[in-house]
């Protein structure tokens, strides 16, 4: 019988051979961009929701005063509320880093909400910034 070398001499030419490399999806990038984008979307959503609430209230007051233009204010307010809710949903998904298409669509639709918080189109600006940050951080989402 052949003499076997001691255990520590068996691998004197390097480590033991390993199996084939593991293939799979690329690792998820750990980035703060979706979180920052989600915060901007939520800020834009708050501005849009406030704008919508103000326009709905103003529309009611104008209609109660007997003017027909109150209906237009109510339509604008309702649209701002809808866009604000969609931007809020997109911001929540962006912060959770889940469902990238929903976060992106929320940002895109939030741009149309106008949103006024002391500065015209502030909600649209926040949603635009948030949408851009969400769009460029697609690989960080599940």
C-alpha positions as CSV (number, residue, x, y, z in Angstrom):
1,X,0.0,0.0,0.0
2,X,1.0,3.5,-0.8
3,X,1.8,5.7,2.1
4,X,-0.6,8.7,2.5
5,X,1.0,12.1,3.3
6,X,0.0,13.8,6.5
7,X,-3.1,16.0,6.4
8,X,-1.3,19.3,6.5
9,X,0.9,18.3,3.5
10,X,-2.0,17.4,1.3
11,X,-2.6,21.0,0.1
12,X,0.8,22.4,0.0
13,X,0.3,23.9,-3.5
14,X,-2.7,26.1,-2.6
15,X,-6.2,25.9,-1.2
16,X,-8.4,23.0,-2.1
17,X,-10.3,23.4,-5.4
18,X,-13.8,25.0,-5.1
19,X,-16.9,24.4,-7.1
20,X,-18.0,26.5,-10.0
21,X,-18.8,30.2,-9.3
22,X,-22.4,30.9,-8.3
23,X,-24.5,32.8,-10.8
24,X,-27.6,34.7,-10.1
25,X,-29.1,38.2,-10.2
26,X,-26.6,41.0,-9.6
27,X,-26.5,42.2,-6.0
28,X,-28.9,45.0,-5.1
29,X,-27.2,48.4,-4.8
30,X,-27.4,49.9,-1.3
31,X,-28.3,53.5,-2.1
32,X,-30.0,56.3,-0.3
33,X,-31.4,57.8,-3.5
34,X,-34.8,56.1,-3.3
35,X,-35.3,57.3,0.2
36,X,-34.4,60.9,-0.6
37,X,-36.6,60.7,-3.7
38,X,-39.4,59.3,-1.6
39,X,-39.1,62.1,0.8
40,X,-39.3,64.6,-2.0
41,X,-42.3,62.8,-3.4
42,X,-44.0,63.0,0.0
43,X,-43.2,66.7,0.4
44,X,-44.7,67.3,-3.1
45,X,-47.7,65.2,-2.2
46,X,-48.3,67.3,0.9
47,X,-48.1,70.5,-1.1
48,X,-50.6,69.0,-3.7
49,X,-53.0,67.8,-1.0
50,X,-53.0,71.2,0.7
51,X,-53.5,73.0,-2.7
52,X,-56.4,70.6,-3.5
53,X,-58.0,71.1,-0.1
54,X,-57.8,74.9,-0.4
55,X,-59.3,74.8,-3.9
56,X,-62.1,72.6,-2.8
57,X,-62.9,74.9,0.1
58,X,-62.6,78.0,-2.1
59,X,-64.8,76.3,-4.7
60,X,-67.5,75.6,-2.1
61,X,-67.4,79.2,-0.9
62,X,-67.5,80.7,-4.4
63,X,-70.4,78.4,-5.3
64,X,-72.3,79.3,-2.1
65,X,-71.8,83.0,-3.1
66,X,-73.8,82.3,-6.3
67,X,-71.0,82.2,-8.8
68,X,-70.6,79.3,-11.3
69,X,-66.8,79.5,-11.2
70,X,-66.8,77.5,-8.0
71,X,-67.3,74.3,-9.9
72,X,-64.1,74.9,-11.8
73,X,-62.2,75.4,-8.5
74,X,-63.7,72.2,-7.2
75,X,-62.6,70.3,-10.3
76,X,-59.0,71.7,-10.0
77,X,-59.0,70.9,-6.3
78,X,-60.2,67.3,-6.8
79,X,-57.5,66.7,-9.5
80,X,-54.8,68.1,-7.2
81,X,-56.0,65.8,-4.4
82,X,-55.9,62.8,-6.7
83,X,-52.4,63.6,-7.9
84,X,-51.3,64.3,-4.3
85,X,-52.6,60.9,-3.2
86,X,-50.8,59.2,-6.1
87,X,-47.6,61.0,-5.3
88,X,-47.9,60.0,-1.6
89,X,-48.3,56.3,-2.6
90,X,-45.2,56.6,-4.9
91,X,-43.2,58.2,-2.1
92,X,-44.1,55.5,0.3
93,X,-43.1,52.8,-2.2
94,X,-39.8,54.7,-2.9
95,X,-38.9,54.9,0.8
96,X,-39.6,51.1,1.1
97,X,-37.6,50.5,-2.1
98,X,-40.4,48.3,-3.4
99,X,-42.3,48.3,-6.8
100,X,-40.2,50.8,-8.8
101,X,-42.8,51.4,-11.5
102,X,-45.4,52.5,-8.9
103,X,-42.9,54.9,-7.3
104,X,-42.0,56.3,-10.7
105,X,-45.6,56.7,-11.8
106,X,-46.5,58.4,-8.5
107,X,-43.7,60.9,-9.2
108,X,-44.7,61.5,-12.7
109,X,-48.4,62.1,-11.8
110,X,-47.5,64.2,-8.8
111,X,-45.9,66.7,-11.2
112,X,-49.4,67.6,-12.5
113,X,-50.7,68.4,-9.0
114,X,-49.4,72.0,-9.0
115,X,-49.1,72.2,-5.2
116,X,-48.8,75.7,-3.7
117,X,-47.1,76.2,-0.3
118,X,-46.1,79.8,-0.4
119,X,-44.4,79.3,-3.8
120,X,-46.3,78.4,-7.0
121,X,-45.7,74.9,-8.4
122,X,-43.7,73.9,-5.3
123,X,-45.4,70.5,-5.2
124,X,-44.6,69.9,-8.9
125,X,-40.9,70.9,-8.3
126,X,-40.6,68.5,-5.3
127,X,-42.3,65.7,-7.3
128,X,-40.0,66.3,-10.3
129,X,-36.9,66.1,-8.1
130,X,-38.2,63.0,-6.4
131,X,-39.2,61.3,-9.7
132,X,-35.7,61.9,-11.1
133,X,-34.0,60.4,-8.0
134,X,-36.3,57.4,-8.2
135,X,-35.7,57.0,-11.9
136,X,-31.9,56.9,-11.6
137,X,-32.0,54.5,-8.6
138,X,-33.9,51.7,-10.3
139,X,-31.3,49.0,-9.3
140,X,-31.8,49.8,-5.6
141,X,-35.4,48.6,-5.7
142,X,-36.5,45.0,-5.1
